[in-house]
Amino acid sequence: MRILSYVVMLAFLFTLSVIDQHPLQAATPGNGLVMPATDDALQGVVEVTGIAQDPAFRKWQLDFLVNGDEKQAAFIAVGEKPQAEAGVLTTLDTTLYPNGHHRLRLRVVHNKLNYDEYF
């Protein structure tokens, strides 16, 4: 009986540690950026829409990665209120950047200053 109780307690503690490390993925699926419907929407000034929420929410941050390179990341927006439903996070003027295969990175920061990333 003691061994069974010990195993159950270990499983419970492991589950809590996993949830604590990745609360966004465990608690609120669906966070991330919403892609435009067509390539035409990626020319000129475009709206960047997404969802950024979590029970331990602190802020969200949006970065532009030139040609997908994390060493060439440009910070473009931040918000201190959760975005619970898909909505506009910011607008982006694509004419300011050279043509290429760029990426957007959304970081959702938690109270403990850990974060989850969505591309």
SVG drawing of the C-alpha trace seen along z (x, -y; Angstrom):
<svg xmlns="http://www.w3.org/2000/svg" viewBox="-12 -51 34 53">
<polyline fill="none" stroke="black" stroke-width="0.4" points="0.0,0.0 2.8,-2.4 4.5,-1.8 1.2,-2.5 0.7,-5.7 4.3,-6.7 3.9,-6.1 0.6,-8.0 2.3,-11.0 5.2,-11.0 2.9,-11.0 0.9,-13.9 4.1,-15.9 5.4,-15.2 2.0,-16.4 2.2,-19.6 5.8,-20.3 4.9,-19.8 1.9,-22.2 4.1,-24.7 6.7,-24.7 4.2,-24.9 1.0,-26.5 0.0,-28.0 0.0,-24.8 -1.7,-22.9 -4.3,-25.5 -5.3,-27.5 -4.7,-25.8 -5.2,-27.9 -2.7,-30.7 -0.7,-32.0 -0.8,-34.1 -3.6,-33.9 -2.2,-33.9 -3.8,-36.0 -6.0,-34.2 -3.9,-35.1 -0.4,-36.1 -1.9,-39.4 -2.5,-40.3 1.2,-40.2 2.0,-43.3 2.0,-46.9 0.5,-47.6 -1.0,-44.4 -2.7,-43.6 -1.1,-41.0 -3.8,-39.1 -3.4,-36.5 -4.5,-35.1 -2.4,-35.6 -3.9,-34.5 -3.0,-32.4 -4.2,-32.2 -0.6,-33.3 -0.5,-36.0 1.9,-38.9 2.4,-40.3 2.8,-39.3 5.6,-40.4 5.7,-40.2 9.0,-40.0 9.8,-40.1 12.6,-37.6 14.3,-38.8 14.5,-35.7 13.6,-33.6 16.9,-34.3 16.6,-34.7 19.9,-36.8 18.1,-39.4 14.9,-39.7 13.3,-43.1 10.9,-43.8 7.6,-45.3 4.9,-45.2 4.0,-44.4 0.8,-44.2 0.0,-44.0 -3.6,-42.8 -4.5,-39.3 -6.0,-38.8 -8.5,-36.0 -10.0,-35.9 -8.3,-36.4 -7.8,-40.1 -5.4,-42.7 -2.1,-42.8 -0.4,-45.4 0.0,-46.6 3.1,-45.9 4.4,-47.9 6.0,-45.2 7.6,-47.8 10.2,-48.5 11.8,-45.1 13.5,-43.4 11.6,-40.6 12.2,-37.2 10.9,-34.4 10.4,-36.3 8.7,-35.0 6.7,-36.5 7.3,-35.3 4.7,-35.7 6.0,-35.3 3.4,-34.9 5.2,-35.8 3.9,-34.4 4.1,-35.7 7.3,-33.7 8.9,-35.3 9.0,-32.1 7.3,-32.2 6.0,-30.1 6.7,-31.0 4.5,-30.7 5.6,-31.3"/>
</svg>
